[in-house]
């Protein structure tokens, strides 16, 4: 996990992103990717995380770090509900 966090900090620096958003949402996003990978579609798991981030980014262009992190969390929770509904079928 240390290596992952170091890598993500480097990526944030390269992309001019606030690393606190990643740090505050990483655990939930990793759990979401695991749920998608072991549920509806393994190859769709990383792209699902991308879509959550894309959606949060579109909503949070002018928002502070805490609000952006909350936007990621809300979208991840929405996708988690979708995964749960598909798993229940």
C-alpha positions as CSV (number, residue, x, y, z in Angstrom):
1,X,0.0,0.0,0.0
2,X,2.9,2.3,0.6
3,X,4.0,2.0,-3.0
4,X,0.5,2.6,-4.2
5,X,0.2,5.8,-2.1
6,X,3.6,7.1,-3.3
7,X,2.6,6.4,-6.9
8,X,-0.8,8.2,-6.5
9,X,1.0,11.2,-5.0
10,X,3.3,11.3,-8.0
11,X,0.3,11.0,-10.4
12,X,-1.5,13.8,-8.5
13,X,1.6,16.1,-8.8
14,X,1.9,15.3,-12.5
15,X,-1.8,16.0,-13.2
16,X,-2.0,19.0,-10.9
17,X,-4.6,17.4,-8.6
18,X,-5.0,17.7,-4.9
19,X,-3.7,14.5,-3.3
20,X,-6.0,14.9,-0.4
21,X,-9.0,13.9,-2.6
22,X,-7.3,10.6,-3.5
23,X,-6.2,10.0,0.1
24,X,-9.7,10.6,1.5
25,X,-11.5,8.4,-1.1
26,X,-8.9,5.7,-1.9
27,X,-10.3,3.1,0.5
28,X,-13.8,3.4,-0.8
29,X,-12.8,3.4,-4.5
30,X,-10.7,0.3,-4.0
31,X,-13.6,-1.4,-2.3
32,X,-15.9,-0.3,-5.2
33,X,-13.5,-1.7,-7.8
34,X,-13.4,-5.0,-5.9
35,X,-17.2,-5.1,-5.8
36,X,-17.5,-4.5,-9.5
37,X,-14.7,-6.9,-10.4
38,X,-16.3,-9.7,-8.4
39,X,-19.8,-8.8,-9.4
40,X,-21.0,-7.5,-12.7
41,X,-17.7,-7.3,-14.7
42,X,-14.1,-7.7,-13.9
43,X,-12.7,-5.8,-16.9
44,X,-15.2,-2.9,-16.2
45,X,-13.9,-2.3,-12.7
46,X,-11.1,0.2,-13.5
47,X,-13.3,2.0,-16.0
48,X,-16.1,2.2,-13.4
49,X,-13.7,4.0,-11.0
50,X,-12.8,6.3,-13.9
51,X,-16.4,7.1,-14.5
52,X,-17.0,7.9,-10.9
53,X,-14.0,10.3,-11.0
54,X,-15.1,11.8,-14.3
55,X,-18.6,12.5,-12.9
56,X,-17.3,13.9,-9.7
57,X,-14.8,16.1,-11.6
58,X,-17.5,17.4,-13.9
59,X,-19.6,18.4,-10.9
60,X,-16.7,19.7,-8.8
61,X,-14.8,21.9,-11.2
62,X,-15.1,25.0,-9.0
63,X,-15.3,23.1,-5.7
64,X,-12.9,22.8,-2.8
65,X,-11.1,19.6,-1.8
66,X,-13.7,18.5,0.8
67,X,-16.6,19.0,-1.6
68,X,-14.9,17.2,-4.4
69,X,-14.1,14.3,-2.2
70,X,-17.7,14.2,-1.1
71,X,-18.8,14.2,-4.7
72,X,-16.5,11.2,-5.4
73,X,-18.0,9.4,-2.3
74,X,-21.6,10.1,-3.3
75,X,-21.0,8.7,-6.8
76,X,-19.1,5.7,-5.5
77,X,-22.0,5.0,-3.2
78,X,-24.4,5.2,-6.1
79,X,-22.4,2.7,-8.1
80,X,-22.1,0.4,-5.0
81,X,-26.0,0.4,-4.9
82,X,-26.1,-0.5,-8.5
83,X,-23.6,-3.4,-8.0
84,X,-25.7,-4.6,-5.0
85,X,-28.9,-4.6,-7.1
86,X,-27.2,-6.6,-9.9
87,X,-25.8,-9.1,-7.4
88,X,-29.2,-9.6,-5.8
89,X,-30.7,-10.7,-9.1
